Amino acid sequence: MIGRSAIYSIALAGSVMATTQVSAQAPAWAVGSWRGSIQGLTSSKDGPDRILVIGTDGKCNWDIASNSAKPSAQSCTIGANSVSVSAGSGSTVDMQHKNGKLDGTWQPRSGRSYPISMTKQ
């Protein structure tokens, strides 16, 4: 026989699991392919252009736009109006969504910050 507290715990766990699944979805504005440039970046032989692809599941792919390979999966956090990406090689990207664009900063391991702006494709 299951006690009242066990039933409550099971119901609460089910509620938490359902909430976690819903929050893992990306907001509609974020889903899709974004392309943009890192301003002032001259050290990259591949150029400053980047691609960010955000899936409905909230997973992100990020890469250099001139790279012929498919963008690679990267850790990201999508907020109500923001996107943060661990863009590989120790670099990070933090952008805010406003007026259909993503604007923010790209920071490589060197610690210097560069402005980045992306538009949805």
Residue frames as qw, qx, qy, qz and C-alpha x, y, z in Angstrom:
[[0.000, 0.889, 0.458, 0.000, 0.00, 0.00, 0.00],
 [0.418, 0.335, -0.001, 0.844, 1.34, 3.43, -0.96],
 [0.234, -0.612, -0.477, 0.586, 1.04, 6.21, 1.58],
 [0.204, 0.934, 0.285, -0.069, -0.16, 9.72, 0.90],
 [0.212, -0.831, 0.330, 0.394, 3.35, 11.20, 1.07],
 [0.495, -0.122, 0.729, 0.456, 4.63, 8.68, -1.50],
 [0.399, 0.667, 0.598, 0.197, 1.80, 9.57, -3.91],
 [0.008, 0.977, 0.049, -0.209, 2.53, 13.28, -3.41],
 [0.390, -0.599, 0.528, 0.460, 6.24, 12.68, -4.08],
 [0.503, 0.200, 0.738, 0.403, 5.47, 10.76, -7.27],
 [0.265, 0.854, 0.441, 0.074, 3.08, 13.49, -8.47],
 [0.158, -0.922, 0.158, 0.316, 5.61, 16.21, -7.64],
 [0.478, -0.338, 0.644, 0.492, 8.40, 14.33, -9.48],
 [0.457, 0.485, 0.675, 0.316, 6.16, 13.96, -12.53],
 [0.104, 0.964, 0.230, -0.084, 5.40, 17.69, -12.44],
 [0.306, -0.764, 0.383, 0.420, 9.11, 18.58, -12.23],
 [0.519, -0.023, 0.716, 0.465, 9.93, 16.26, -15.13],
 [0.366, 0.726, 0.549, 0.194, 7.21, 17.81, -17.29],
 [0.052, -0.975, 0.000, 0.218, 8.47, 21.32, -16.45],
 [0.449, -0.526, 0.540, 0.479, 12.04, 20.36, -17.33],
 [0.514, 0.273, 0.697, 0.417, 11.01, 19.03, -20.71],
 [0.227, 0.892, 0.383, 0.077, 9.03, 22.16, -21.57],
 [0.193, -0.926, 0.161, 0.281, 11.82, 24.53, -20.49],
 [0.594, -0.251, 0.578, 0.500, 14.33, 22.65, -22.69],
 [0.496, 0.628, 0.510, 0.316, 12.54, 23.94, -25.78],
 [0.313, -0.093, 0.095, 0.941, 13.90, 27.06, -27.41],
 [0.276, 0.641, 0.331, -0.636, 11.66, 30.11, -27.80],
 [0.659, 0.611, 0.427, 0.101, 10.28, 30.54, -31.34],
 [0.191, 0.963, -0.160, -0.104, 12.35, 33.68, -32.00],
 [0.355, -0.670, 0.629, 0.170, 15.59, 31.73, -31.40],
 [0.769, 0.086, 0.627, 0.094, 14.95, 28.65, -33.55],
 [0.663, 0.743, 0.096, 0.009, 16.66, 28.65, -36.94],
 [0.760, 0.124, 0.064, 0.635, 19.91, 29.62, -38.63],
 [0.132, -0.967, -0.019, 0.217, 21.71, 32.81, -37.69],
 [0.750, 0.279, 0.072, 0.595, 24.66, 34.31, -39.55],
 [0.127, -0.992, -0.026, 0.001, 26.85, 37.21, -38.54],
 [0.621, 0.525, -0.289, 0.505, 30.28, 38.69, -38.13],
 [0.630, -0.593, -0.188, 0.464, 32.69, 39.29, -35.30],
 [0.256, 0.943, 0.016, 0.211, 33.70, 42.93, -35.71],
 [0.125, -0.880, 0.448, -0.096, 37.39, 43.79, -35.54],
 [0.839, -0.253, 0.474, 0.089, 38.52, 40.16, -35.73],
 [0.497, 0.754, -0.386, -0.191, 41.52, 39.95, -38.05],
 [0.259, -0.538, 0.801, -0.045, 43.46, 37.09, -36.48],
 [0.746, 0.139, 0.630, -0.163, 41.26, 34.32, -37.95],
 [0.118, -0.258, 0.717, 0.637, 42.50, 33.00, -41.31],
 [0.111, 0.407, 0.883, 0.204, 38.93, 31.83, -41.98],
 [0.097, -0.453, -0.267, -0.845, 37.45, 35.30, -41.49],
 [0.159, -0.093, 0.534, -0.825, 35.10, 36.83, -38.94],
 [0.640, -0.090, -0.282, -0.709, 31.83, 35.32, -40.24],
 [0.137, -0.098, 0.926, -0.338, 30.05, 32.81, -38.02],
 [0.564, -0.218, -0.562, -0.564, 26.96, 30.58, -38.16],
 [0.239, -0.078, 0.768, -0.589, 24.70, 29.65, -35.23],
 [0.521, -0.182, -0.651, -0.521, 21.94, 27.08, -35.68],
 [0.296, -0.127, 0.667, -0.672, 19.43, 26.69, -32.84],
 [0.290, -0.193, -0.888, -0.298, 17.06, 23.70, -32.83],
 [0.549, -0.527, -0.253, -0.597, 13.58, 23.56, -31.32],
 [0.832, -0.353, -0.398, 0.155, 15.07, 21.36, -28.59],
 [0.331, -0.935, 0.129, 0.020, 17.37, 24.22, -27.51],
 [0.802, -0.211, 0.308, 0.466, 20.54, 22.60, -28.86],
 [0.191, 0.918, -0.161, -0.307, 23.04, 24.82, -30.63],
 [0.825, 0.159, 0.258, 0.477, 25.53, 24.33, -33.45],
 [0.046, -0.951, 0.119, 0.281, 28.22, 26.96, -34.04],
 [0.787, 0.008, 0.335, 0.517, 31.01, 27.32, -36.58],
 [0.125, -0.477, 0.311, 0.812, 33.01, 29.53, -38.90],
 [0.635, 0.579, 0.211, -0.466, 30.83, 30.42, -41.90],
 [0.438, 0.664, -0.525, -0.304, 33.57, 29.72, -44.47],
 [0.294, -0.280, 0.911, -0.077, 34.10, 26.24, -43.04],
 [0.525, 0.090, -0.613, -0.583, 32.61, 23.68, -45.42],
 [0.244, -0.118, -0.936, 0.223, 31.87, 21.30, -42.53],
 [0.425, -0.662, -0.514, -0.342, 28.49, 21.21, -40.81],
 [0.187, -0.672, 0.347, -0.627, 28.46, 23.45, -37.70],
 [0.479, 0.019, -0.832, 0.279, 29.43, 21.49, -34.60],
 [0.555, -0.680, -0.455, -0.150, 27.34, 21.00, -31.48],
 [0.256, 0.326, -0.435, 0.800, 28.19, 23.40, -28.67],
 [0.261, -0.502, -0.705, 0.427, 26.86, 24.00, -25.19],
 [0.019, -0.367, -0.165, -0.915, 24.43, 26.90, -25.06],
 [0.029, -0.469, -0.697, 0.542, 21.91, 28.60, -22.82],
 [0.032, -0.423, -0.473, -0.772, 18.86, 30.29, -24.28],
 [0.009, -0.325, -0.578, 0.748, 16.99, 32.78, -22.14],
 [0.311, 0.726, 0.540, -0.291, 13.83, 34.77, -22.75],
 [0.403, 0.914, 0.009, -0.051, 15.81, 37.28, -24.86],
 [0.110, -0.800, 0.582, 0.098, 19.38, 36.01, -24.82],
 [0.968, 0.195, -0.145, 0.060, 21.73, 33.34, -26.13],
 [0.273, -0.770, 0.576, 0.029, 25.05, 32.28, -24.59],
 [0.939, 0.299, -0.169, -0.013, 27.29, 29.81, -26.41],
 [0.571, -0.571, 0.521, 0.277, 30.47, 28.01, -25.38],
 [0.647, 0.700, -0.115, -0.279, 31.87, 28.35, -28.88],
 [0.952, 0.146, -0.020, 0.267, 34.80, 25.94, -28.66],
 [0.619, 0.363, -0.213, 0.663, 38.51, 26.56, -28.11],
 [0.386, -0.360, -0.474, 0.705, 37.66, 28.30, -24.86],
 [0.044, -0.131, -0.152, -0.979, 35.71, 31.14, -26.48],
 [0.093, 0.519, 0.767, -0.365, 32.29, 32.32, -25.36],
 [0.037, -0.314, -0.413, -0.854, 29.51, 34.28, -27.05],
 [0.000, -0.513, -0.676, 0.529, 26.87, 36.27, -25.16],
 [0.016, -0.191, -0.437, -0.879, 24.13, 37.95, -27.21],
 [0.275, 0.388, 0.545, -0.690, 20.81, 39.70, -26.62],
 [0.215, 0.443, 0.759, 0.426, 17.82, 39.35, -28.96],
 [0.086, 0.640, 0.279, -0.711, 16.36, 42.68, -30.02],
 [0.448, 0.662, -0.098, -0.593, 14.48, 43.75, -33.14],
 [0.923, 0.367, 0.031, -0.110, 15.08, 40.41, -34.88],
 [0.524, 0.638, -0.491, 0.278, 18.87, 40.50, -34.37],
 [0.835, -0.458, -0.153, 0.263, 21.35, 39.00, -31.94],
 [0.282, 0.795, -0.282, 0.458, 23.94, 41.51, -30.72],
 [0.769, -0.636, 0.048, 0.031, 26.61, 40.96, -28.12],
 [0.045, -0.806, 0.588, 0.044, 30.22, 39.97, -27.57],
 [0.954, 0.154, -0.235, 0.103, 32.51, 37.14, -28.61],
 [0.302, -0.824, 0.465, -0.115, 35.37, 36.50, -26.21],
 [0.812, 0.304, -0.488, 0.097, 38.21, 34.16, -27.17],
 [0.823, -0.348, -0.300, 0.334, 40.57, 32.58, -24.63],
 [0.459, 0.315, -0.143, 0.818, 42.83, 35.63, -24.91],
 [0.212, -0.545, -0.551, 0.595, 40.26, 37.54, -22.86],
 [0.047, 0.182, -0.190, -0.964, 39.76, 40.34, -25.38],
 [0.413, 0.524, 0.678, -0.309, 36.12, 40.99, -26.34],
 [0.043, -0.032, 0.549, 0.834, 34.83, 41.65, -29.85],
 [0.538, 0.287, 0.252, -0.752, 31.33, 42.86, -30.84],
 [0.114, 0.081, 0.925, 0.354, 29.23, 40.34, -32.76],
 [0.514, 0.301, 0.158, -0.787, 25.97, 40.85, -34.61],
 [0.154, 0.052, 0.950, 0.266, 23.85, 38.10, -36.18],
 [0.554, 0.181, -0.036, -0.811, 20.68, 38.05, -38.27],
 [0.682, 0.119, 0.695, -0.196, 18.30, 35.17, -38.84],
 [0.012, 0.261, -0.725, -0.638, 18.57, 33.54, -42.25]]
